[in-house]
Amino acid sequence: PVNGGIFLPKKHVYSVAEKEAGQTAIHDGWAPGSTMNLQYLSLRDCILMYAECLANDGDLKGAMDLVNQIRTRAALPANIIKNAAGQPAANYKISTYPQNHAAFTDKATCIKAVRMERKLELAMEGQRWFDLQRWGGSVMAAELKAYVDFEKQYIPKFAAASYLTAARTMFPVPDGQIQTMGNDESGKPYLVQPEPWK
């Protein structure tokens, strides 16, 4: 419990069959090795990134359609984990968003909804940190603060943890790159230094 609890992600943990087949580079522990052929960029990841692009561009219906595509696949019987008795291992409630759902009625809420879908769909696949970096320092700082506040209730080593400011969670854009990119025809720079680094 002092190292994060008793639960492990099941997505990439090697199977007993793999171990019995003599797969190499496998060991027990909190970070078991695996000889699985992992893809760095899955189709689900691409679809949700595209949904995020559509949401940022104001195409809320297009973003919702892509999110619903991911949810429809997740709800397929083949994707529901079952216990030894053949029953669902959890109380799964996966459904698509209706056309008039509030999450897709304005741009800010839509972006938030798509980001939550990425969190759910890509859980334990190593994408979260990079998503938070891509979304900017203030988003990451808020998420890290919420994480520390929650974990300090259960894990003693978090009791003395401090919070990171937005500037501490991201690197600045190199000044040379800003100068190289230059300005558009109206004089507006193509790249702008994030607010925490101005």
C-alpha positions as CSV (number, residue, x, y, z in Angstrom):
1,P,0.0,0.0,0.0
2,V,2.8,2.5,0.7
3,N,3.9,2.1,-3.0
4,G,0.6,2.7,-4.7
5,G,-1.7,0.0,-3.5
6,I,-2.4,-3.6,-4.3
7,F,-3.7,-3.1,-7.9
8,L,-1.8,-3.5,-11.1
9,P,-2.7,-2.6,-14.6
10,K,-3.8,-5.6,-16.6
11,K,-3.4,-4.2,-20.1
12,H,0.3,-5.1,-20.6
13,V,1.0,-7.7,-17.9
14,Y,2.2,-10.9,-19.6
15,S,0.0,-13.9,-19.4
16,V,0.7,-17.3,-17.7
17,A,0.7,-18.8,-21.2
18,E,3.5,-16.5,-22.2
19,K,5.5,-17.4,-19.1
20,E,5.0,-21.1,-19.6
21,A,6.1,-20.7,-23.3
22,G,9.5,-19.6,-22.0
23,Q,9.3,-16.0,-22.9
24,T,12.4,-14.2,-21.9
25,A,13.0,-10.9,-20.1
26,I,10.0,-11.6,-17.9
27,H,10.1,-11.1,-14.1
28,D,7.6,-10.6,-11.3
29,G,7.1,-7.4,-9.4
30,W,5.3,-4.1,-9.7
31,A,6.7,-3.5,-13.2
32,P,6.8,-6.9,-14.9
33,G,8.7,-7.2,-18.1
34,S,6.9,-8.1,-21.3
35,T,7.8,-9.5,-24.7
36,M,4.5,-8.1,-26.1
37,N,4.8,-6.2,-29.3
38,L,3.4,-2.9,-28.2
39,Q,2.4,-0.2,-30.6
40,Y,3.5,3.3,-29.8
41,L,0.6,4.9,-31.6
42,S,-2.7,3.0,-31.8
43,L,-5.7,3.7,-34.0
44,R,-7.7,4.6,-30.9
45,D,-5.0,7.2,-30.0
46,C,-5.1,8.7,-33.5
47,I,-8.9,8.9,-33.5
48,L,-9.0,10.6,-30.1
49,M,-6.2,13.0,-31.1
50,Y,-8.2,13.9,-34.3
51,A,-11.3,14.4,-32.1
52,E,-9.3,16.8,-30.0
53,C,-8.3,18.7,-33.2
54,L,-11.9,18.9,-34.3
55,A,-13.0,20.2,-30.8
56,N,-10.2,22.8,-30.9
57,D,-11.4,23.9,-34.3
58,G,-15.1,24.1,-33.2
59,D,-16.4,21.0,-35.0
60,L,-18.2,19.7,-31.9
61,K,-20.4,17.2,-33.8
62,G,-17.3,15.7,-35.6
63,A,-15.5,15.4,-32.2
64,M,-18.5,13.7,-30.6
65,D,-18.9,11.3,-33.6
66,L,-15.3,10.2,-33.1
67,V,-15.7,9.8,-29.3
68,N,-18.8,7.8,-29.9
69,Q,-16.9,5.5,-32.3
70,I,-14.4,4.8,-29.6
71,R,-17.2,4.2,-27.0
72,T,-19.1,1.9,-29.4
73,R,-16.0,-0.3,-29.8
74,A,-15.3,-0.3,-26.0
75,A,-18.9,-1.6,-25.4
76,L,-18.6,-4.6,-27.7
77,P,-19.0,-7.9,-25.8
78,A,-15.5,-9.0,-26.9
79,N,-14.1,-6.0,-25.0
80,I,-15.9,-6.7,-21.7
81,I,-13.6,-8.5,-19.2
82,K,-15.3,-11.5,-17.6
83,N,-14.6,-13.4,-14.5
84,A,-14.2,-17.2,-14.2
85,A,-18.0,-17.7,-14.1
86,G,-18.4,-15.8,-17.4
87,Q,-20.0,-12.7,-15.8
88,P,-18.7,-9.2,-16.4
89,A,-15.9,-8.5,-13.9
90,A,-17.2,-5.1,-13.1
91,N,-20.4,-3.1,-13.5
92,Y,-19.6,-1.8,-17.0
93,K,-21.8,1.1,-18.2
94,I,-20.5,2.2,-21.6
95,S,-22.8,4.1,-23.9
96,T,-22.5,6.7,-26.6
97,Y,-23.3,10.4,-26.2
98,P,-26.7,11.4,-27.5
99,Q,-26.7,14.1,-30.1
100,N,-27.8,16.8,-27.7
101,H,-25.5,16.0,-24.8
102,A,-24.2,19.0,-22.9
103,A,-20.6,17.9,-23.2
104,F,-20.7,18.8,-26.9
105,T,-22.7,22.0,-26.9
106,D,-19.8,24.4,-26.4
107,K,-16.1,24.3,-27.3
108,A,-14.6,24.4,-23.8
109,T,-16.8,21.6,-22.5
110,C,-16.2,19.6,-25.6
111,I,-12.4,19.8,-25.3
112,K,-12.8,18.8,-21.6
113,A,-15.0,15.8,-22.6
114,V,-12.5,14.6,-25.3
115,R,-9.6,14.9,-22.8
116,M,-11.6,12.7,-20.4
117,E,-12.2,10.1,-23.1
118,R,-8.4,10.0,-23.7
119,K,-7.9,9.5,-20.0
120,L,-10.4,6.6,-19.9
121,E,-9.5,4.9,-23.2
122,L,-5.7,5.1,-22.9
123,A,-5.5,4.4,-19.2
124,M,-2.3,2.7,-18.1
125,E,-0.8,2.9,-21.6
126,G,1.8,5.6,-20.8
127,Q,0.0,8.4,-22.7
128,R,-1.3,10.6,-19.8
129,W,2.0,12.4,-19.0
130,F,2.4,13.4,-22.7
131,D,-1.2,14.5,-22.9
132,L,-0.8,16.8,-19.9
133,Q,2.4,18.2,-21.4
134,R,0.7,18.9,-24.7
135,W,-2.3,20.6,-23.0
136,G,0.0,23.1,-21.2
137,G,1.4,23.9,-17.9
138,S,-1.7,25.1,-16.1
139,V,-3.6,21.9,-17.0
140,M,-0.7,19.7,-15.9
141,A,-0.1,21.7,-12.7
142,A,-3.8,21.3,-11.7
143,E,-3.8,17.6,-12.5
144,L,-0.6,17.0,-10.5
145,K,-2.0,18.9,-7.5
146,A,-5.2,16.9,-7.5
147,Y,-3.1,13.7,-7.7
148,V,-0.9,14.7,-4.8
149,D,-3.9,15.8,-2.7
150,F,-5.6,12.4,-3.3
151,E,-2.5,10.2,-2.8
152,K,-1.3,11.9,0.4
153,Q,-4.4,10.5,2.2
154,Y,-3.1,7.0,1.6
155,I,0.6,7.0,0.9
156,P,2.9,8.5,3.5
157,K,5.6,9.7,1.1
158,F,3.1,12.1,-0.5
159,A,2.5,13.9,2.8
160,A,5.4,16.2,2.4
161,A,5.1,16.6,-1.4
162,S,4.9,20.1,-2.8
163,Y,3.1,21.4,-5.8
164,L,4.6,22.4,-9.1
165,T,3.8,25.7,-10.8
166,A,2.8,25.8,-14.4
167,A,6.3,26.9,-15.4
168,R,7.9,24.0,-13.7
169,T,5.8,21.4,-15.6
170,M,6.9,22.4,-19.1
171,F,9.9,23.6,-21.0
172,P,9.9,26.9,-22.8
173,V,9.8,27.1,-26.6
174,P,13.4,27.7,-27.7
175,D,13.9,31.4,-28.6
176,G,15.8,30.4,-31.7
177,Q,12.8,28.3,-32.9
178,I,10.5,31.3,-32.4
179,Q,12.8,33.5,-34.4
180,T,13.3,30.9,-37.2
181,M,9.5,30.4,-37.6
182,G,9.1,34.2,-37.9
183,N,5.7,35.9,-38.5
184,D,2.8,35.5,-40.8
185,E,1.8,38.1,-43.4
186,S,-0.1,40.1,-40.8
187,G,2.9,40.2,-38.5
188,K,1.6,37.7,-36.0
189,P,4.3,35.2,-34.8
190,Y,3.8,31.6,-35.8
191,L,5.1,30.4,-32.4
192,V,4.5,32.2,-29.1
193,Q,6.2,31.6,-25.8
194,P,3.8,30.0,-23.3
195,E,2.6,32.4,-20.7
196,P,4.6,30.9,-17.7
197,W,7.8,31.5,-19.6
198,K,7.2,35.1,-20.9
